[in-house]
């Protein structure tokens, strides 16, 4: 591999960390990664730069370094999260993890701006409830989401989610037995400082960003959400059926 160059302000150690992550996902590296000296030669950098990349991946739970033994791969496989008309976090990962939980990071009531009001079929300035949530599978943080709900219909959504740890179960407590996904748009970006803190990522890590709209069975919007998935932990699978 040719020596790396600084691209769009992305530090060399971050480029190396992303390359190592890709090599792990593709199966090129299995069990352990090559020694720092070989990686430094491969990428055309000094060992300190490689060490920074390995340290970042260790903080994210991808690698574990053991003095005198090498650097071991802790997590090689990603969770596959299907996005379909009936997207549900726990159901989508039910065969890949044993324990699921959700944490409420914050909640507030605010007025919908014009764009949000359009998505939720509300008047601009209508009250909405915003939830900041974190979802984990087997103790691994996979996603952080910001969701908005019409306040008139879901006034108790924050308390319901805090107790249930699930949007689906919170909806049921508030009288919405079923809902469907109308649309999803997925992009990628660098994790924000808040994403890094909540998901345990290092600066410059990549997140997959899913903007989604859920409706009740009559087609009335009930939730607009922006969900950030840790890209090294989750692969999104679009189900067009």
VMD Tcl script that draws the C-alpha trace (Angstrom):
set ca {
  {0.00 0.00 0.00}
  {1.28 3.46 -0.87}
  {2.01 5.92 1.90}
  {-1.05 7.80 3.14}
  {-1.65 11.47 2.52}
  {-3.70 13.94 4.48}
  {-7.14 14.04 2.84}
  {-9.81 16.62 3.61}
  {-8.27 17.31 7.01}
  {-8.51 13.65 8.13}
  {-5.52 12.84 10.36}
  {-3.17 10.04 9.29}
  {-3.90 7.99 12.42}
  {-7.63 8.11 11.64}
  {-7.04 6.97 8.05}
  {-4.95 4.07 9.38}
  {-7.62 3.19 11.97}
  {-10.28 3.12 9.24}
  {-8.06 0.97 7.02}
  {-7.42 -1.51 9.85}
  {-11.15 -1.61 10.55}
  {-11.86 -2.38 6.88}
  {-9.22 -5.12 6.84}
  {-10.84 -6.70 9.91}
  {-14.33 -6.51 8.34}
  {-13.11 -8.05 5.06}
  {-11.35 -10.92 6.85}
  {-7.86 -9.85 5.77}
  {-6.95 -9.68 9.46}
  {-8.21 -12.47 11.69}
  {-7.36 -13.08 15.33}
  {-4.62 -10.46 15.48}
  {-3.40 -7.52 13.42}
  {0.19 -7.18 12.14}
  {2.85 -5.71 14.48}
  {3.28 -1.93 14.66}
  {6.56 -2.09 12.73}
  {4.92 -3.84 9.76}
  {1.92 -1.50 9.80}
  {4.21 1.53 9.94}
  {6.09 0.22 6.90}
  {2.86 -0.60 5.08}
  {1.38 2.88 5.58}
  {4.63 4.82 5.29}
  {4.37 6.42 8.74}
  {6.18 6.20 12.08}
  {5.18 3.79 14.84}
  {3.70 6.58 16.97}
  {1.08 7.25 14.29}
  {0.20 3.55 14.09}
  {0.06 3.41 17.88}
  {-2.47 6.28 17.91}
  {-4.66 4.37 15.44}
  {-4.48 1.16 17.47}
  {-5.22 3.04 20.69}
  {-8.34 4.58 19.13}
  {-9.60 1.16 18.01}
  {-8.85 -0.24 21.45}
  {-10.94 2.50 23.09}
  {-13.78 1.63 20.72}
  {-13.64 -2.04 21.73}
  {-12.36 -3.34 18.39}
  {-8.83 -4.32 19.52}
  {-7.03 -5.36 22.70}
  {-3.25 -5.05 23.05}
  {-1.33 -7.46 25.27}
  {2.30 -6.71 26.04}
  {4.59 -9.33 24.52}
  {1.74 -11.14 22.75}
  {0.37 -8.72 20.14}
  {-2.84 -6.87 19.37}
  {-5.95 -9.04 19.28}
  {-9.21 -8.46 17.42}
  {-12.06 -8.43 19.92}
  {-14.91 -7.82 17.52}
  {-14.80 -8.86 13.87}
  {-18.42 -9.24 12.82}
  {-20.86 -6.35 12.55}
  {-24.51 -6.50 13.53}
  {-26.81 -6.48 10.50}
  {-29.77 -4.19 11.08}
  {-32.62 -4.58 8.56}
  {-34.59 -1.52 7.53}
  {-38.02 -2.36 6.21}
  {-41.66 -1.33 6.42}
  {-41.79 -2.78 9.94}
  {-38.39 -1.76 11.32}
  {-37.98 -2.65 15.01}
  {-34.64 -2.52 16.84}
  {-34.95 -5.64 18.99}
  {-36.76 -7.73 16.38}
  {-34.23 -6.79 13.71}
  {-31.33 -8.02 15.85}
  {-33.16 -10.81 17.66}
  {-31.01 -13.63 16.24}
  {-27.73 -11.73 16.67}
  {-27.83 -10.66 20.32}
  {-29.25 -11.92 23.59}
  {-29.95 -8.73 25.55}
  {-31.29 -5.39 24.31}
  {-31.74 -2.19 26.24}
  {-32.44 1.46 25.61}
  {-31.49 4.49 27.66}
  {-33.15 7.89 27.68}
  {-30.38 10.50 27.41}
  {-32.66 13.51 27.40}
  {-36.16 14.79 26.67}
  {-37.74 18.17 26.02}
  {-40.80 19.81 24.53}
  {-40.23 22.32 21.77}
  {-41.97 24.00 18.85}
  {-41.68 22.36 15.44}
  {-39.91 24.42 12.82}
  {-41.30 24.48 9.28}
  {-39.30 21.45 8.06}
  {-40.15 19.26 11.05}
  {-43.81 20.34 10.97}
  {-43.99 19.30 7.32}
  {-42.60 15.85 8.10}
  {-45.05 15.29 10.96}
  {-48.01 16.89 9.14}
  {-48.31 19.59 11.79}
  {-48.63 23.34 11.75}
  {-45.35 25.22 12.10}
  {-44.84 26.03 15.77}
  {-46.90 23.06 16.96}
  {-45.57 21.43 20.14}
  {-43.44 18.31 19.71}
  {-41.56 16.14 22.17}
  {-37.90 15.43 21.44}
  {-36.20 12.34 22.86}
  {-32.47 11.58 22.83}
  {-32.01 7.81 23.13}
  {-29.26 5.20 23.11}
  {-29.72 1.56 22.07}
  {-27.42 -1.30 23.04}
  {-27.18 -4.98 22.13}
  {-25.36 -7.29 24.56}
  {-23.97 -4.18 26.23}
  {-22.50 -2.74 23.02}
  {-23.72 0.75 22.10}
  {-24.98 0.58 18.52}
  {-27.04 3.70 17.92}
  {-27.92 7.13 19.23}
  {-31.15 8.72 18.04}
  {-32.98 12.02 18.18}
  {-36.73 11.51 17.73}
  {-39.66 13.93 17.56}
  {-43.30 13.07 18.34}
  {-46.52 15.15 18.14}
  {-46.96 16.37 21.73}
  {-50.76 16.38 21.57}
  {-50.87 12.64 20.88}
  {-47.83 11.40 22.80}
  {-47.54 13.65 25.84}
  {-46.22 10.81 28.03}
  {-43.70 9.36 25.58}
  {-40.64 10.35 27.65}
  {-41.81 8.60 30.83}
  {-43.02 5.59 28.83}
  {-39.66 5.21 27.09}
  {-37.72 5.71 30.33}
  {-39.61 2.78 31.86}
  {-39.85 0.53 28.80}
  {-36.53 1.20 27.03}
  {-38.29 0.74 23.68}
  {-40.17 3.06 21.33}
  {-42.49 0.22 20.28}
  {-43.46 -0.62 23.86}
  {-43.75 3.09 24.74}
  {-46.16 3.56 21.82}
  {-48.26 0.63 23.05}
  {-48.49 2.14 26.52}
  {-49.85 5.30 24.93}
  {-52.44 3.50 22.83}
  {-50.61 3.03 19.50}
  {-50.63 -0.72 18.91}
  {-48.81 -0.75 15.58}
  {-46.91 1.52 13.20}
  {-44.95 1.28 9.95}
  {-41.93 2.90 8.32}
  {-42.88 5.26 5.50}
  {-39.40 6.34 4.44}
  {-35.72 6.07 5.32}
  {-32.75 8.01 3.95}
  {-29.23 6.89 4.86}
  {-26.03 8.94 4.65}
  {-22.63 8.81 6.37}
  {-20.70 11.40 8.34}
  {-18.06 11.82 11.01}
  {-19.34 11.30 14.55}
  {-20.13 14.44 16.52}
  {-18.59 14.91 19.99}
  {-21.93 13.84 21.52}
  {-21.99 10.71 19.32}
  {-18.42 9.85 20.37}
  {-19.31 10.23 24.03}
  {-22.54 8.21 23.87}
  {-21.28 5.45 21.56}
  {-17.75 5.22 22.92}
  {-16.12 6.27 19.63}
  {-12.90 8.16 19.03}
  {-12.72 11.50 17.24}
  {-13.20 11.18 13.48}
  {-15.10 7.88 13.64}
  {-17.75 7.32 10.97}
  {-21.45 6.98 11.72}
  {-24.28 5.92 9.41}
  {-27.11 8.45 9.66}
  {-30.67 7.21 9.03}
  {-33.42 9.81 8.74}
  {-36.75 8.04 9.05}
  {-40.47 8.70 9.28}
  {-42.93 6.34 10.97}
  {-46.70 6.52 10.64}
  {-49.71 4.78 12.17}
  {-51.68 2.35 10.02}
  {-53.82 5.23 8.73}
  {-50.75 6.99 7.39}
  {-50.62 9.69 10.07}
  {-47.00 10.54 11.06}
  {-46.13 9.54 14.62}
  {-42.33 9.83 14.74}
  {-39.52 11.48 12.81}
  {-36.06 10.30 13.83}
  {-32.40 10.86 13.02}
  {-30.44 7.81 14.13}
  {-26.64 7.56 14.16}
  {-25.23 4.02 13.95}
  {-21.59 3.26 14.73}
  {-20.40 2.26 11.25}
  {-17.89 -0.35 12.46}
  {-20.54 -2.11 14.55}
  {-23.63 -2.05 12.35}
  {-24.40 -2.74 8.70}
  {-27.76 -1.46 7.46}
  {-29.68 -3.82 5.15}
  {-32.48 -2.28 3.15}
  {-35.44 -4.64 2.68}
  {-37.42 -3.58 -0.39}
  {-40.01 -6.34 -0.07}
}
mol new
graphics top color blue
foreach p $ca { graphics top sphere $p radius 0.5 }
foreach p [lrange $ca 0 end-1] q [lrange $ca 1 end] { graphics top cylinder $p $q radius 0.2 }
display resetview
